[in-house]
Amino acid sequence: MAAALENNFFHSYIFKEKQPVLVVFFATWCPKCNMMLPLVDEIENDFAKDLKVVRIDTEKYEKLTKECGIEIVPTFLLFSHGEALGMMSGILSRQVLKKRILEMLSYTRS
């Protein structure tokens, strides 16, 4: 029952949030994820006025992870008003991650 509530909360948050939402799927055992999470914190600070960041532990939220089609961690999905704007996976440099986010955010403003 709790998993269903969590999944429902996730979906309603993604659809209702006025700002775009960057969803980061990670696993605590994943070395690549552990390398990327500090970068995610930086991105969250850099884009504080433009987007929200949500971290999803794939082991705790297995059903949600499967529903979103996540097979690789870390994976980054950017949503705006419930619509997926893009997906990125693996180790990314700060510059690449920031550039891709800016490209996707510019799509929402055009």
C-alpha positions in Angstrom: 0.0 0.0 0.0 2.8 2.5 0.9 4.5 1.9 -2.5 1.2 2.7 -4.3 0.9 6.0 -2.3 4.5 6.9 -3.0 4.0 6.2 -6.8 0.8 8.3 -6.7 2.6 11.1 -4.9 5.5 11.0 -7.5 3.1 11.2 -10.4 1.0 14.0 -8.9 4.1 16.0 -8.0 5.5 15.7 -11.5 2.2 16.9 -13.0 1.4 19.6 -10.5 4.8 21.2 -10.0 5.0 24.6 -11.8 8.7 24.4 -12.2 10.4 21.7 -14.3 11.5 18.7 -12.2 14.8 16.9 -12.7 14.4 13.3 -11.4 17.6 11.5 -10.5 17.4 7.7 -10.3 20.3 6.3 -8.3 21.3 3.3 -6.2 23.3 3.5 -3.0 25.6 0.6 -4.0 26.4 2.3 -7.4 29.9 3.9 -7.6 28.9 6.0 -10.6 25.9 7.3 -8.7 28.0 8.2 -5.7 30.3 10.1 -8.1 27.3 12.0 -9.6 25.3 12.9 -6.5 27.6 15.7 -5.4 27.2 17.1 -8.9 23.5 16.8 -8.6 23.7 19.0 -5.4 25.6 21.6 -7.4 23.1 21.5 -10.2 20.3 21.9 -7.7 21.9 25.0 -6.3 22.8 26.4 -9.8 19.2 26.0 -11.0 17.4 26.7 -7.7 15.1 29.3 -9.3 14.4 27.3 -12.5 13.8 23.7 -11.5 13.2 21.2 -8.7 15.4 18.1 -8.1 14.0 14.8 -6.9 16.2 11.9 -6.0 14.8 8.4 -6.3 16.6 5.4 -4.7 15.9 2.6 -7.2 16.1 -0.1 -4.5 13.4 1.6 -2.3 11.2 2.5 -5.3 11.5 -0.5 -7.6 8.0 -0.3 -9.0 8.4 3.4 -9.8 11.8 2.7 -11.4 10.3 0.1 -13.6 7.3 2.3 -14.5 9.8 5.0 -15.7 11.7 2.5 -17.8 14.9 2.9 -15.8 17.5 0.2 -16.6 20.8 2.1 -15.9 21.8 4.2 -12.9 22.4 7.0 -12.6 19.6 8.2 -14.9 18.3 11.7 -15.1 14.8 12.6 -16.4 13.6 16.1 -16.9 9.9 16.7 -16.7 7.8 19.8 -17.3 4.1 19.7 -16.4 4.2 15.9 -16.5 5.8 15.7 -19.9 9.3 14.0 -20.1 11.6 16.4 -21.9 14.6 14.2 -22.0 16.7 11.5 -20.4 20.4 11.2 -19.7 22.3 8.2 -18.1 25.7 7.4 -16.7 28.6 9.6 -15.7 28.3 13.1 -17.2 30.5 16.1 -16.7 29.1 19.2 -15.0 29.3 21.1 -18.3 27.5 18.4 -20.2 24.7 17.9 -17.6 24.2 21.7 -17.3 24.2 22.1 -21.1 21.6 19.4 -21.6 19.4 20.8 -18.8 19.6 24.3 -20.4 18.7 22.9 -23.8 15.7 21.0 -22.4 14.6 24.1 -20.3 14.8 26.3 -23.4 12.4 23.9 -25.1 9.8 24.6 -22.3 10.2 28.4 -22.9 9.8 28.4 -26.6 
